[in-house]
Amino acid sequence: MTEQRNAPVTGLMASLCAGMFVFGIVMAILGAILPSLFATIALDKVEAGNLFLVMNFAMLIMSLAFGPVVDRFGFKAFLLGSAVLVAASLVLLSVAGSYPAVLAAVAVLGFAGGGINGGANALTADLNPERRGAALNVLGTFFGFGALTMPFLIGALLQHLGLRAILTIAALLSLVPAVMYAALRFPRPKHEQGFPLAQAAHVVGNPLLWLCAFLLFFQSANEFTVGGWISSYLSEIIGFAPAAASLVLAGYWAAMMSGRFVSSRIVGRLGNARLVLASAVLAFAASLIAAFAQSQLVACAGAILLGLGFAAIFPSTLAVIGEAFPAFTGTAFSVAFVVALSGGMTAPWLTGRIAADSGLRQGMLVPVVACAAIVVLQLVIMRALRQPARQW
């Protein structure tokens, strides 16, 4: 009987991991194809910045909407539609010959990608009530595989196949989870008789949820800032050649993937809250090492340690939210993702402004401050978790 019950969950988890792989492609693709866009449609820097802004804003809008939708209507049609929209947006991107066409494709891509991200994380938390932290860390590992796939395909195949063919391959990959979603049986909606607004409002107003959401604000700020600026920092301030800086960036992402895999193995012994605190302390130390490094070896070590420190924070905090609000996982995750994306949109912009005024070394103090904020917030969250649930 246990094996019979586990089989549907295993199939669903495989489909969700495939979906997060696709979301990794979504998050990496714009940066990977930007050099080609500069050449093919004469994109300028302002227009390029607008593409990132539109994509992230579309993702934020979807993050706001998805939670009540999946809590009320379930995950199957939502995830299936999101995956198909990702594939369609990649096809549109492959044939776009003008800036407005690229902008429209990127908007759809962000909207659909946000749906896959939110839905996959929320359903993973629901399917694994006894091991949410481990399952969400494994899910995050597949995001990393997807994020590495797109730059690899472009670097290896662009000269041989061209950008359109590579984007078509990405679109076909995006249909894999769509096929899986269509074939699998999903859990019934939690509130198919009607969405209980009063109970949902109580969840949205819960201080614990907002503490976790603002922790994710700072963590998303860290991931977007370090992922976007570390290569430039290593090249401009530390003296790395561009190719070497790219290798260090790849090492940062590989460390994050490895850290999530390791975290999935140890979270059962440490617990989600203690794992987040330990990771935040490591990330804070690593951010200081990276920001004040004077040699290439120290800077490289700081970047790798940042990846390890960041690895468990986002998925394990989502696990804390899932444990606290199991009847409204989608709604609670919506709040968390909206706040988190706000940090991801704001911090890289702030880093750029500081870098323009005072230099990139000063700009890299943004992750230092964000990591310190995470340590403080996690201590407050751990104190709140020790209180009876009615006092949250």
N, C-alpha and C positions, 0 to 999 in steps of 0.2 A: 504493500500500500504506500509506503514512504517513497519508493522509487516511482510509483505512478504519479504521486503528487509532485515530486521533484522534477519530473520530465518537462511539464509545461513551463515551470519556472526557469529551467535551464535553457529552453528554447527562447523564451522571452528575453532572458539576460543576454544571450548571444545576439539577438536582434538589437538590443539597446546598446551593446558594445559596438556593433556595426554602425549604429546611428551616431555614436560619439566619435567614431573614426571619421565619419563624414563631417561632423561638426568641426573636427580638427582641420580638415581640408578647407572648410568655409573660413575659419579664422586665419589660415595661413595664405589663402590664395591671392588676396589683393596685394599684399606685400610682394608675393612671388612674381606676379605678372606686371607689376608697376613699371619696371624698366621697358618691357615690351610696349606698354601703353604709351609711354613717353615717345616712343619711336613711331608707333602706328597711327595714333590720332593726335599727335603733337600736344600731349597733355602738359600743362604747366604745374608748378608746385602748388599753387592755390587750388587748382582743380583737383589735384591729387589729394590734398588735405580734405577737400569737400567729400570725396568718395569715402574716406574713412569715417567722417562725421555722419554721413547719411547712412552708411551701413550700421554703425553702432547705434544710431538713433532708432532705426527700424528694428534692431534687435531689442532695444529697450522697450519699444511699444509692444512687441510680442511678449516680452517677459512680464509686462504688466497685465496682459490679457489671458495668458495661457492657464494660470492656476485655477480660477473659477471655472473655466471651460472644462478642464479635465476632471475636476472634482464633480462637476454636474453631469457631464456627458461621457466621461471615460477617455481612454488614451488611444484606442485603436485608430479611429478615423483621423484624429488630430495628428498623430505621428505619421500615419500614411500620407496625409495631405502635405505635411511639412517636408517629408523626404522627396515627394514628387515635385514640389515647388523648388527645392534646392536643385534638382536635376534640370528643371526647366530654366531656372535662372542662369545656370552654367552654360546651357545651350544658347540662351540669349546673349550671354557675355562673349561666347565664341564667335558670334556673327555680328556683334555690335561694331559699327564703323564710325560712330560719332560719340562725342562726350555725353549728350543727353541719353543715348541708348545705353552706354556703359553705366551711367548714373541710375537709370531705371533698373537695370539688371542687378546692380549692387544693392539697391533698396530691397528688391524681392529676396535676394540672397540673405541679407541680414535678417529680414523678417522670418523667413523659413528656417534659417539656421538657429535663430533664437527659440523657435518652436521645438526643434529636435533637442537642443540643449536642456531646456526646461522640462520637457516631457520625459526625456530619458532619465534625468536625475531624479525627478519626482517618483516615477514608476519604480526605479531601482530601490529607492528608499522604502516604498510600499511592499515590494516583493521580498525584502530581506529584513524583517523586523528584528531578528535576533543578531544580525551582523551588518547593520547599515554602514558603519564606517568602513569595514573591509570591502564591501561591495562597491561603495561609491569611490573608493581609492582605485579599485580595479577598473571601474568605468573611466576614471580620469586618465589611466594609463593608455587606453585606446584613443582618447583625445590626442595625446602626445604622438602616437603612431601616425594619426591622420595629419597632424600639423607638420610632421617631418616628411610625409609622402609627397606633398605638392612641390616644395622646393627641390626635392630629389628628382621628381619627374621632369621638371623644367630644366634643371641643370644638366640632366643626362640626355634628354630627348628633344630639347627645343630646336637645335640645329637640324636634327634628322626629321622630325615630324611637323614642327611648327606649332604655334600656340593654339590654333583652332583644334587640332587633333588632340592635344593634351587636355584641353578643356572638355572635349567630347569624352575622353577617357574618364575624367573626373565626374562628368554627368552620369556615365554608366555605373561607376562605382557608387554614386549616390542612390541609384535605383536598387542596389542590393538590399539595404534595409527596408525599402518600400515593399519589395517582394516578400520579405520575411514578415513584415507587419500584416500584409494582406493574408498570409497563409496561417498565421498563428491565432489562437484564441486568447483574448485579453480578459483581465478581471472586469467584473461589472462595475459601472460607475458607483461611487460612494454615495451619491445623493441623487439617484435617478428619479426619485419622487418629487424633487424640487430642491433648490439650493437654499439652505437655511441661513439667511442673511444675518440674523442676529448672532448666531454662533460664529459665523465667519468674521463678523465685525469684532467680536471678542478676541479672536485669534489675531487679527490685524492690529488691534490695540494693545497686544501683550508686550510688556517691556522686554521680556527675554528675547522675543523675536527681533525687536529693533536693536538690541545689543548685538545679536549675532549678525544682523544685516549690516550694521556699521562696521563690525569686524571684517565682513566680506567687502565692504566699501574700500577699506585700506588694503586688503589682500588683492583685490582686483586692480587697485591702483599700482601695487607692487608688480604684478605680473605684466600689465600693459606697459609700465614704465621701463622695467628691466628688459623685457623682450624687445621693446622698440628702440631703446637708447643705448644699451650696453655695447653694441658693436661700434657705434660712433664714439662712445666714451673711450673704449679700448684703443681705437685708432687715433683719435685726436689728442687724448691726454696721456695715455700710457705708451703710445708709440708702436702699437701692433700694425703690421701690414693688413690691408683689408681682408685678404684671404685668411690670414691667421685669426683675425677678429671674428670672422664668420665661423671658423672651427670652434672657437671658444663659445660662441652663441649656440652652436649645435651641442656642445658639451653641457651647457646650461639646461637645454631642453631634455637631453638624455638623462641628466641627473634628476630632473623633476620626474620623468617617467619612472626611473629606477626607484626613486624615493616613494612614489605612490605604490609601486609593487611591494616594496619592503613594508610600507605602512599597512597594507592590507593583511600582512602576516602578523604584525605585532600589535595592531590596535585592539585585538581581543584581550591582550594581557594588560595594556596600558589604559584602555578606555579612550573614548574620543576626546574628552576635554583635556586630559593630561597630555595626549599626543599633540594636540593643537598648541598647548603651552610650550612643550619642549621644542616643537618645530619653530614657533615664533621666536623663542630665545636664540636658537641657532641662526634663524634668518636675520635677526637683529645684529648678532655678532658678525655674520657674513657681510651684511650691508656696510658695516663700519670698515671691514677689511677692504671691500671693493672701493668704497668712497675715498679712503685715505691711502690706497696702495701707491707705492713709488716704483715698484718693479713689475715686470710682466708676469713673473711667476706668482707673486702675491695677488695681483689683480685676477689672474686666471683662477687661482684657488678661491678667491672671494666669489667669483661668478658661479663656479661649480657648487660651492656651499650654499649659495643663494637658491639654486635649483633644488637642492636637497631640503633646505629649510622650508621653501614654499610648498613642497610637494603635498603634504598632508593637510595643510590648513584649510583650503577651500572644501574638499570633499568631506573632511571630518567635521567641519562646522555645519555643513548641510546635514550630516548624520545627526548632530545634536538637535537641529531644527525638526528633522523627521521624527525623532523620538519624542520630542515635546508636543508635536501637533499631528499625531498620526491620522486623525480624521479629516484634516484639511492640509495634506502635504502639498498639493498643487498651489493652493492659495498662499500658504506660508512661503513656499519657494518663490512664488511670484514677487512678493515683497522683497525677499532676499536678493533676487537677481536684479530687480530694478535699482535697488540701492547700490549693489555691487557694480553694475554697469556704469552708474553715475561716477563712481570712483575711477573706473577704467577709462572713461572719457575725459575726466578732469585732470588727473595726475600727469599723463604724458604731455598735455598742453602746458601745464604749470612748469614741468621740467624744461620744456623748450623755452618758455619765457625767462626762467631763471638762467638757463644756459646762454641765451642771447644777451642778457644783461651782465652776468657775472662769470660765465664759463660753465662748461659741462661738469667739472668736478663739483661745483656748488649745486648744480642741478641734480646730481646723484645723491644729494642729501635728502631728497624727497623720499626715497625708499627707507632711509634711516629713520626718519620721523614716522613714516607709516608703520614700520616694524615695531617701533616703540609703542605706538598707539595700539597695535594688535596685542602686545603683551599685557598692557594695562586692561584692555577690554576683556581679554580672556580670563584674567584674574577676577574681574567683576562677574563674568558669566559663571565661573566655577563657584563663586560664592552664592550666586542666585540659584544654581542647580542644587545646592545643598539645602535650600529652603523647601518647604512643602509647596507643591505645584500651585495651590490656591493663592500663594503669596506672590507669584510672578507678576 
